[in-house]
């Protein structure tokens, strides 16, 4: 048990030097800083593919955070920042992609699967109700087989 505790403490100490803080400096107002925080959490890192640029420590994520910070300081709107990121990295970079011809399947496939599943469930339960059990016929056949 003692070795396990030493192992866990060692793992915790090893991770500490690799932890980096995400800086949000250089803003004039608190509103700009809150916009920055919201934007970096809503933009997906193209390298990490599951983390936002706010939670990623990749070099590209650091560059994208700096670009978002510069765009906020230049008084660009949120939609302009999102448009810039989508132009450069595609619809994948935003967590809520727009509804367009490329993303119809993404938006409407779950609804279609749900409808098909409900229809299948309805038909299968209805078919089970329509089956009538012929107890008398089954008993007669069983008696004939036993003779």
N, C-alpha and C positions, 0 to 999 in steps of 0.2 A: 504494500500500500504506500509505503514511504517513497518508493521509486516512482510510482504513478504520480504522486503529488509533485515530486521534483520535475517529472516530465511535463506536466501541465504548466507549472510555473515557468519552465524553460521555454515552452511554446509561446506563452504570453509575453515573455520578455523579448523573444525574437521578433515578434510582430510589431512591437512598439516603434523601432526605428523606421519601419516601412510605412507607417501611417503618416499621411500628409493631410494638412488642413486645406480646405478649399477657401481661398481668400475672396472676400467680397469688399475690396477696398477701392478707393478712388471715386466714390459716389458723393454727390453733393447733398442729396436728400435721402431720407429713410424710405420714401416711396420708390426711388430708383433701386435701392438695395433689395426691397421686397419683390419688385418686378424681376430683378436679376435672379433671385432665389427661385421664384416661381418658374421662370423660363428655363433655367438649367435643370430643373427637375422634370420638365415636360418635353425636353429634347433628348432623344435616345442617342447613345454613343454608337457611331458606326463600327467601331472596333470591338467593343465589348458585347454587343448584341443582346442586351438584357438589362443593362444599367443605363441610367441617365448620365448625361455629361457631368452632372453634379456629384454623382457617386463614383465616377470612374477616375482612375489615376493615369490613364494612358496619355501619351503625348498629344494625340489628336484631340482628346477631350479637354486637355488644358488649353490648347489653341482655340478650340471652339468656345470655351468659357471666356477667354480673353476677347474673342470677336464679339460675343454677346455683350460683354461689358462695354466695349468700344461703341457698339451700336446703341446701347442704352444711353451712354453719355452724349452721343450725337443726336439724341432725341428722336430716334426712330421708334415706330409703334411696334407692338407685339406682333401684329400681322405681318409687318415688313420683315421682322426678324425671322418669323416662321417661314415666310416665303423665300427668304435668302437661303435658309437651311434646306428647304425642300428642293429648291432649284439645284443646289450643289450636291445633295446627298440622296435625293428621292423621297418618296412618301414614307419610307421606312423610318426616317429620322424623327418623325413626330409620333407620339403615342396615340393620337386620335387622327388617323389619316382622313383626308377629305373624301366625300362621296363623288366619284367620277367614274368614267368608263373602265379605268384600270382597277378600281377597288370595289366594283359591284359585287363580286364573288365574296370578298372579305366581309362586306356589310350584310348581304342578304342570304348567304349560304346557311348561317345558323337558323334563320327563320324558316327557310325552306326545309331543312332537315327536321325541325320541330313539327312542321305541318305534316310532312310525310310520316313521321313517327306516330303522331296522333291518329292519322288516318289508318295506319297499319294496326295500331292498338284497338281502335274502334271496330275495324273489320274482324279482327281475331276474336274479340270478346263477343261480338254479335254472332259470329259463326258458332262459337261454343254454346251460346244460349239456344240456337236453333237445332242443335243436335238433341234428339230425343232418345232416351235410353229405353230400349224395348226389353224390359225385364222378362216378360212372359216368353218372348221368342228366345231369349238367351237361356232361360231355364229349360225350355223344350229341347233345345240343341244340346245342352249339357246332359240331360237325361238320356238322349239318344246315343251320345258318345259313351256314356257309362254302361250301356246295355251290352 
